[in-house]
Amino acid sequence: MSVGKPIVQSCMRAAGGPANLEACRAKAKPQVRACVMAALNAANGRANVAVAIPTEAAPKTPGASALPAGFVAPPRTITDITAILDSEKPDLKTIEELKAEADANPTGKESREDLAQFYFDRGNARAQLGRLADSLADANKAIEVGRGAVTANMMGRLIQLAANQYSAAGDPKKAFDLFQRQLREVATQKGAKGYLFGANRQIAGMLIQMGDIAQAEAYLRRSQPLIQESRTSGHPAWRSSYNTNGQNWEAEIELGRAMIFEARGQFRDAEASYRLGEQRKRAGIKGLLGSENPPSESSLLQGVDFTIVSQARMKARQGRLAEAEVDARRALLSRLKDQGKYNPTTPRFIMGLADILVEQGRYAEAEQLARVCLEINRTVGVPDDSLSTVQLLSQLGGILNLQRKGPEAITVYAQIDKAIANWEPARRQSFELNGSRIFSLYASGQVEAGIAAAEQLVKKQLARVGESHFDTASARGTLAIGLMRAGRDADAIREFKAAIPVLMSSSRENADDENTTGVAARSQRLQGIVEAYFTMLARDKNSDSDIGAETFSLADSIRGRSVQQALAASSARAAAADPALAELVRKEQDLAKQVNAHRNAEQCAVAVIGGAR
């Protein structure tokens, strides 16, 4: 029996004749479509089960006290890595080809579609070389020229390039707006619905950075109806698309879960999801290479390696530093094999290993790798004022301060000042208002300049995360040390007393910086702030008689704080001879981390709400 015919006939009778035939057919179309889909699903539909991973088992996390089966510890030094790096010489031809692509000009004879492709390719080359403003200009031109001339699939890639460049430029609002535009204008179009998964994950990542985990989860949930439809649909087009892109769509879903787990301090769960994301991305490469407008195989492998770096970060957060180093090495060696040392993206993977070395206290080796990264940038032509180079200099400055190499750190920060002199004030601020940099100002005798920067840092952190956050307390402690050095003892004591209780009660997870150099610097800074407070109390002749009790209590708390926590956690697990009990102990420790992460997110959300009033 026909579904549409009765609807059309009834509509025409009501409308008064055949003149309204097309309008009546349009009215019947939704019911006809639903009927056809129901028939296709009944004949060809599948269960709501994700496509299987063809070559690897599902990720497994280690037991309460055991290393993974077959685990091989990393070498005791990085001489094997540095030998590979030192042995490679620049491929001048490849470098010049990239520069030539970045400096190319259109012929003027291109169609609008070809011109959009030209700007897209040139924008990518300029992005690799750190020419952010030029890359942004090309991305926006590609969108403008391509509107109405390129496929929805290609428009999705153009918008994605522009959004990523705005994000790198420190303009998350424009990046957010572009990903929203991708959802509205691209992910609703035939052949481009798969962009919904990546756009929702990108938006969720931005929301997590702002501390709005609940809203981030809401965006990730928006992907569920479409992934279910793509898995279960009996429509031939959906079946074909899922066969080609299913692994990558499922990877986006899994990596979104990993981000939420990480934001909530559930690092073991995040590790497992990042591992599954790696497996799915790797399994999906073949399908993507055969799709319309495919990315390069090298870029797809790079995406896989980024998930490995994320696994390393999660293992480091759990104190499994040897395993973290193995993962960081695995990602770096993969990049060196695929693209070599002298590639603009290689430094990101070298610093992934350097971050783990910092966590292990191997500062000299981390410094060595940071300097290699800067040498790579210079050789391939990344500008001194690029975000990539400035970030590397900032990390190097932090590592030098961890080694108490004050004069060398001051030289590095002077290089940063020169590089960012022409940046917009908002972009400069994150590098100017930096605790490690402020301590370098103090050490070089520029105390008043350091105090001014510290006061601005306190204001910034208050607006960003509120009064009770570790980062605000650390900024207050940094200011207090400057005030003490300037002889403003009363002001210094006031700031010390506001900062130290929060610093002492906050666990390491309260610091939301994923950069391990920053985390290590915070730990060292905590000790420095408390020691400076002791000095302040000792020279204050008007202090009351409770100084001894206060300093003894603080010293007892700060002395070997991180070591004591690690030993306590390890001892608790070791004392539980029963494997089930040992697992319960580990879960309790993991839950404690999650509580801290939740508290951090709540403080961020309160700060965001307060700032909006």
C-alpha positions in Angstrom: 0.0 0.0 0.0 1.3 3.5 -0.9 2.0 5.8 2.0 2.3 9.0 -0.1 -0.6 8.6 -2.4 -3.4 9.0 0.1 -1.7 12.1 1.6 -1.3 13.7 -1.8 -4.8 13.0 -2.8 -6.3 14.3 0.4 -4.1 17.4 0.1 -5.2 18.1 -3.5 -8.9 17.7 -2.6 -8.5 20.2 0.2 -6.5 22.6 -2.1 -9.0 22.4 -4.9 -7.3 20.6 -7.7 -4.1 19.5 -9.4 -2.5 22.9 -9.5 -1.0 22.2 -6.1 0.4 18.8 -6.9 4.1 19.7 -6.1 3.2 21.3 -2.8 1.1 18.2 -1.9 4.0 15.9 -2.8 6.3 18.0 -0.6 3.9 17.6 2.2 4.0 13.8 1.8 7.7 13.6 1.5 8.6 13.2 5.3 6.2 10.3 5.7 7.4 8.6 2.5 11.0 9.1 3.6 10.3 7.6 7.0 8.6 4.7 5.4 11.5 4.0 3.1 14.1 4.2 5.9 12.0 1.9 8.0 12.0 -0.6 5.2 15.7 -0.3 4.6 16.5 -0.6 8.3 14.3 -3.7 8.5 16.1 -5.3 5.6 19.7 -4.1 6.1 19.9 -2.5 9.6 22.6 -3.4 12.0 22.9 -3.5 15.8 24.1 -0.3 17.6 27.6 -1.7 18.0 30.8 0.1 17.1 32.9 -1.3 14.3 35.5 -3.7 15.6 39.2 -2.8 15.8 40.8 -5.2 13.3 44.3 -5.6 14.6 44.5 -4.9 18.3 42.6 -5.9 21.5 40.8 -3.4 23.6 43.2 -1.3 25.8 44.0 -2.8 29.2 45.2 -0.9 32.2 47.8 -2.5 34.6 46.8 -4.0 37.8 47.2 -2.4 41.2 50.9 -3.1 41.5 52.1 -4.7 38.2 53.7 -3.3 35.1 52.1 -4.3 31.8 53.1 -7.7 30.5 56.2 -7.5 28.3 57.1 -4.0 29.5 60.7 -3.0 28.7 62.1 -0.2 30.7 63.5 2.8 28.7 67.2 3.5 28.6 68.7 5.2 31.5 69.7 8.2 29.4 68.5 9.9 26.2 71.8 9.3 24.3 70.0 7.0 21.9 67.6 9.8 21.0 70.2 12.5 20.8 72.3 10.2 18.6 69.5 10.1 16.1 68.8 13.8 16.3 72.5 14.7 16.0 73.0 12.4 13.0 70.4 14.0 10.8 71.3 16.9 8.6 68.8 19.4 7.2 67.3 18.4 3.9 67.6 21.9 2.3 65.6 20.9 -0.7 62.6 19.9 1.3 62.8 23.0 3.5 63.1 25.2 0.4 60.1 23.5 -1.2 58.0 24.2 1.9 59.1 27.8 1.9 58.3 28.1 -1.8 54.8 26.7 -1.2 54.3 29.2 1.6 55.4 32.1 -0.7 53.6 31.0 -3.9 51.2 33.3 -5.6 48.0 32.4 -7.6 48.2 32.7 -11.4 45.0 34.5 -11.7 43.6 31.8 -14.0 42.2 29.5 -11.3 38.6 28.7 -10.9 37.0 29.6 -7.6 37.2 26.0 -6.5 40.9 25.8 -7.5 41.7 29.1 -5.9 40.1 28.0 -2.6 42.3 24.9 -2.8 45.4 27.1 -3.4 44.7 29.2 -0.4 44.1 26.1 1.7 47.4 24.5 0.7 49.4 27.8 1.1 47.8 28.4 4.4 48.8 25.0 5.7 52.4 25.5 4.5 52.5 28.9 6.3 51.0 27.4 9.4 53.8 24.8 9.5 56.3 27.6 9.3 54.7 29.4 12.2 53.5 32.3 10.0 50.2 32.5 11.9 48.9 35.8 10.6 49.6 34.8 7.0 48.0 31.4 7.5 44.9 33.0 9.0 44.6 35.3 6.1 44.8 32.4 3.7 42.2 30.3 5.6 39.7 33.2 5.6 40.3 33.8 1.9 39.8 30.1 1.1 36.4 30.2 2.9 35.4 33.4 1.1 36.4 32.2 -2.3 35.1 28.7 -1.8 31.6 29.6 -0.6 29.2 28.1 -3.2 32.1 26.8 -5.3 33.4 23.8 -3.2 31.8 20.8 -1.8 30.5 20.7 1.7 33.2 18.3 2.6 35.9 20.7 1.4 34.3 23.7 3.1 34.5 21.7 6.3 38.2 21.4 5.9 38.6 25.1 5.1 36.6 26.1 8.3 38.6 23.7 10.3 41.9 25.2 9.2 40.7 28.7 10.1 39.4 27.6 13.5 42.6 25.8 14.4 44.7 28.9 13.5 42.5 31.2 15.6 42.9 28.8 18.5 46.7 28.9 18.0 46.6 32.7 17.9 44.9 32.8 21.3 41.5 33.8 20.0 39.2 31.0 21.3 36.0 33.0 20.7 36.6 33.1 17.0 37.6 29.5 16.9 34.5 28.6 18.9 32.3 30.6 16.5 33.9 28.8 13.5 33.3 25.4 14.9 29.7 26.4 15.6 29.4 27.5 12.0 30.8 24.1 10.9 28.0 22.4 12.8 25.4 24.7 11.3 26.5 25.0 7.7 28.6 21.9 7.0 27.7 19.0 9.3 24.0 19.3 8.1 25.0 18.8 4.4 25.0 15.5 2.5 28.4 14.0 2.4 29.7 16.1 5.3 27.8 15.0 8.4 30.9 13.4 9.8 32.3 16.8 10.6 29.8 16.9 13.5 32.0 14.5 15.5 35.2 16.5 15.3 33.5 19.9 15.7 31.7 18.8 18.9 35.0 17.4 20.3 36.8 20.7 19.5 34.1 22.8 21.1 34.1 20.5 24.2 37.9 20.9 24.5 37.5 24.7 24.6 34.8 24.5 27.2 37.0 22.2 29.3 39.7 24.8 29.2 37.2 27.3 30.6 36.3 24.9 33.4 32.8 24.2 32.0 32.9 20.4 32.0 29.1 20.0 32.2 28.6 22.0 29.0 31.5 20.1 27.3 29.8 16.8 28.1 26.5 18.2 26.7 28.3 18.9 23.3 29.8 15.4 23.3 26.4 13.9 23.9 25.1 15.7 20.7 27.3 13.2 18.7 25.5 10.2 20.1 22.3 10.2 17.9 24.4 10.5 14.7 26.9 7.8 15.7 24.0 5.5 16.5 22.3 6.3 13.2 25.6 5.7 11.3 26.1 2.3 13.0 22.5 1.0 12.6 21.2 2.6 9.4 20.2 0.3 6.6 20.5 3.1 4.0 23.2 2.2 1.4 24.9 5.7 1.7 25.2 5.5 5.5 26.5 1.9 5.3 29.1 3.0 2.8 30.1 6.0 4.8 30.4 4.1 8.1 32.5 1.4 6.4 34.9 4.1 5.2 34.9 6.6 8.1 33.5 4.6 11.0 36.8 4.0 12.8 37.6 7.8 12.7 34.2 8.8 13.9 34.4 6.3 16.7 37.9 7.7 17.5 36.4 11.2 17.9 33.8 9.8 20.3 36.5 8.0 22.3 38.9 10.9 22.4 36.0 13.1 23.7 35.5 10.7 26.5 39.2 10.8 27.2 39.1 14.6 27.6 36.3 14.4 30.1 38.0 11.7 32.1 41.2 13.7 32.2 39.3 16.9 33.2 37.7 15.0 36.1 41.0 13.5 37.3 40.1 10.0 36.2 43.5 9.4 34.6 43.4 5.6 34.3 40.1 5.8 32.4 41.5 8.7 30.3 44.6 6.6 29.5 42.4 3.7 28.3 40.3 6.0 26.1 43.3 7.7 24.6 44.7 4.2 23.8 41.5 3.2 22.2 41.5 6.4 20.2 45.0 5.6 19.0 43.9 2.2 17.8 40.8 3.5 16.0 42.7 6.3 14.3 45.3 3.9 13.1 42.7 1.5 11.9 40.9 4.3 10.0 43.8 5.6 8.0 43.2 3.4 5.0 39.5 4.4 4.7 40.3 8.1 4.9 43.0 7.9 2.3 40.4 6.6 -0.2 37.9 9.3 0.6 37.1 12.7 -1.0 39.7 15.4 -0.4 41.9 13.0 1.7 44.5 14.4 4.1 48.1 13.2 3.7 49.0 9.9 5.3 51.7 11.7 7.2 49.2 14.0 8.8 47.0 11.1 9.8 49.9 9.3 11.4 50.8 12.5 13.2 47.3 12.5 14.7 47.8 8.9 15.9 51.1 10.0 17.5 49.4 12.8 19.4 47.1 10.3 21.1 50.3 8.4 22.2 51.7 11.6 23.8 48.3 12.0 25.6 48.7 8.4 27.0 52.2 9.4 28.2 50.7 12.4 30.0 48.1 10.3 31.7 50.7 7.8 32.9 52.8 10.6 34.2 49.8 11.9 36.1 49.5 8.5 37.8 53.2 8.4 38.7 54.0 5.7 36.1 57.0 7.7 34.8 58.9 4.8 33.1 55.8 3.8 31.1 55.2 7.5 30.3 58.7 7.8 29.0 58.3 4.7 26.8 55.1 6.2 25.2 56.8 9.6 24.7 59.7 7.9 23.0 57.4 5.8 20.9 55.6 8.9 19.6 58.9 10.8 18.9 60.6 7.9 17.1 57.5 7.5 14.9 57.6 11.2 13.9 61.3 11.0 13.2 60.8 8.0 11.0 57.9 9.5 9.1 59.0 13.1 8.7 62.5 13.5 10.1 64.0 15.9 12.5 63.8 19.1 10.4 60.0 19.4 10.2 58.1 22.2 11.9 55.9 19.8 13.9 58.8 17.6 15.3 59.6 19.9 18.2 56.1 19.2 19.7 57.0 15.5 20.1 60.5 16.2 21.3 59.1 18.4 24.0 56.6 15.6 24.8 59.6 13.6 25.9 61.2 16.6 27.6 58.1 17.1 29.7 58.4 13.5 31.1 62.1 14.1 31.8 61.3 17.2 33.8 58.8 15.1 35.8 61.6 12.7 36.5 63.9 15.5 37.6 66.2 15.1 34.6 66.4 18.8 33.9 69.8 18.8 32.1 68.5 16.3 29.5 65.2 18.2 29.2 67.2 21.4 28.6 69.2 19.6 25.9 66.0 18.6 24.0 64.5 22.1 24.3 67.6 23.6 22.7 67.4 21.0 19.9 63.8 22.2 19.3 64.8 25.8 18.9 67.6 24.8 16.5 65.0 23.0 14.4 62.8 26.0 14.3 65.7 28.3 13.2 66.8 25.8 10.5 63.4 25.3 8.9 62.7 29.0 9.0 60.0 29.4 11.7 60.1 33.1 12.7 61.5 34.2 16.1 58.2 35.9 16.8 56.1 32.8 16.1 54.0 31.3 18.8 55.9 28.0 18.4 59.3 29.6 19.1 58.1 31.7 22.0 56.5 28.7 23.6 59.7 26.8 23.3 61.7 29.7 24.8 59.2 29.9 27.7 59.6 26.2 28.4 63.4 26.5 28.2 63.3 29.4 30.6 61.3 27.3 33.1 63.7 24.4 32.8 66.7 26.7 33.4 65.0 28.2 36.5 64.4 24.6 37.8 68.2 24.2 37.6 68.8 27.5 39.3 70.4 28.9 36.2 69.1 32.4 36.7 71.4 34.4 34.4 70.7 32.0 31.5 67.0 32.2 32.2 67.1 36.0 32.1 68.8 35.8 28.7 66.0 33.6 27.4 63.2 35.9 28.8 64.9 38.8 27.1 64.6 36.9 23.8 60.9 36.4 24.5 60.4 40.1 25.2 62.0 40.9 21.8 59.9 38.3 20.0 56.5 39.4 21.4 57.1 43.1 21.3 54.6 43.6 18.4 52.0 41.1 19.6 48.6 42.1 20.8 48.6 42.8 24.6 46.2 39.8 25.2 48.6 37.4 23.5 51.7 38.8 25.2 50.2 38.5 28.7 50.5 34.8 29.1 54.2 35.0 28.5 54.8 38.3 30.4 52.7 37.3 33.5 54.5 34.0 34.2 55.7 32.9 37.6 59.0 31.6 36.4 59.7 34.8 34.5 58.9 36.9 37.5 61.4 35.0 39.7 64.0 35.7 37.0 63.2 39.4 37.3 63.7 39.2 41.1 67.0 37.3 40.6 68.3 39.9 38.2 67.6 42.8 40.6 64.6 44.1 38.8 62.4 43.7 41.9 60.0 46.5 41.1 59.3 45.2 37.6 58.8 41.8 39.1 56.3 43.1 41.7 54.4 45.0 39.0 54.1 41.8 36.9 53.2 39.7 40.0 50.4 42.1 40.9 49.0 41.8 37.4 49.3 38.0 37.6 47.3 38.0 40.9 44.5 40.0 39.2 44.5 37.7 36.2 44.3 34.5 38.2 41.5 36.0 40.5 39.5 36.7 37.4 40.2 33.4 35.8 39.8 30.9 38.7 38.9 32.7 41.8 40.5 33.2 45.2 40.8 29.6 46.5 42.6 28.1 43.5 46.2 26.9 43.6 47.2 29.2 40.7 45.9 32.3 42.5 47.6 31.3 45.8 50.9 30.7 43.9 50.6 34.2 42.3 50.1 35.7 45.7 53.1 33.9 47.1 55.2 35.1 44.1 54.1 38.7 44.8 54.9 38.2 48.5 58.5 37.3 47.8 58.9 40.4 45.7 57.4 42.6 48.4 59.8 41.0 51.0 62.8 41.7 48.8 61.6 45.3 48.4 61.5 45.6 52.2 57.7 46.0 52.3 57.3 43.4 55.1 53.8 44.2 56.2 52.5 43.8 52.7 54.5 40.7 52.2 53.2 39.0 55.4 49.6 39.8 54.3 50.2 38.1 50.9 52.0 35.1 52.5 49.2 34.5 54.9 46.6 34.6 52.1 48.6 32.2 49.9 50.2 29.5 52.1 47.0 27.9 53.5 45.7 27.4 50.0 49.0 26.2 48.7 49.4 23.7 51.5 45.9 22.3 51.1 46.0 22.0 47.4 47.1 18.8 45.7 49.1 18.8 42.5 46.0 18.2 40.5 44.7 21.7 41.4 47.3 23.1 39.0 45.5 22.9 35.7 48.6 23.4 33.5 49.2 20.3 31.3 52.8 21.5 30.7 55.0 19.4 33.0 57.6 22.1 33.2 55.0 24.4 34.6 53.9 21.7 37.1 57.4 21.0 38.3 58.1 24.8 38.6 55.0 25.1 40.8 56.2 22.4 43.1 59.6 24.1 43.4 57.9 27.5 43.8 55.7 26.1 46.7 58.8 25.2 48.6 60.4 28.6 47.7 57.4 30.5 48.9 57.3 28.7 52.3 61.0 29.1 52.8 60.8 32.8 52.0 58.0 33.1 54.6 60.3 31.5 57.2 62.9 34.2 56.4 60.3 36.9 56.7 59.1 35.6 60.1 62.7 35.3 61.3 63.5 38.9 60.6 60.2 40.3 62.0 61.0 41.4 65.5 57.4 42.2 66.2 56.1 38.7 65.6 54.3 36.8 68.3 55.6 33.7 70.2 53.9 31.2 67.9 56.6 31.5 65.2 58.3 28.3 66.3 55.2 26.3 66.2 54.1 27.7 62.9 57.4 27.3 61.1 57.8 23.7 62.5 54.4 22.8 61.2 55.0 24.2 57.8 58.4 22.7 57.5 57.1 19.3 58.4 54.4 19.6 55.7 56.6 20.9 52.9 59.6 18.6 53.5 59.6 16.0 50.9 55.9 16.6 50.3 55.6 14.9 46.9 57.9 12.1 47.9 56.0 11.4 51.1 52.7 11.3 49.1 54.1 8.9 46.6 55.6 6.6 49.3 52.3 6.7 51.2 50.3 5.7 48.2 52.8 3.0 47.3 52.9 1.7 50.9 49.1 1.5 51.1 48.9 -0.6 48.0 51.9 -2.8 49.1 50.3 -3.4 52.5 47.2 -4.8 50.9 48.3 -8.3 50.2 44.9 -9.3 48.9 44.7 -8.3 45.2 41.1 -7.1 45.5 42.0 -5.0 48.5 44.9 -3.5 46.6 42.6 -2.6 43.8 40.2 -0.9 46.3 43.2 1.1 47.7 44.1 2.3 44.2 40.5 3.2 43.4 40.4 5.2 46.7 43.6 7.1 45.6 42.1 7.7 42.1 38.9 9.0 43.6 40.9 11.5 45.7 42.4 12.8 42.5 39.0 13.1 40.9 37.7 15.0 43.9 40.5 17.5 43.4 39.8 17.8 39.7 36.1 18.4 40.4 37.0 21.1 42.9 39.2 22.7 40.3 36.4 22.7 37.7 33.9 24.1 40.2 36.3 26.9 41.1 36.7 27.7 37.4 33.0 27.7 36.8 32.4 30.0 39.7 35.0 32.4 38.4 33.4 32.3 34.9 29.9 33.0 36.4 31.3 35.8 38.5 33.1 37.4 35.6 29.9 37.4 33.5 28.0 39.4 36.1 
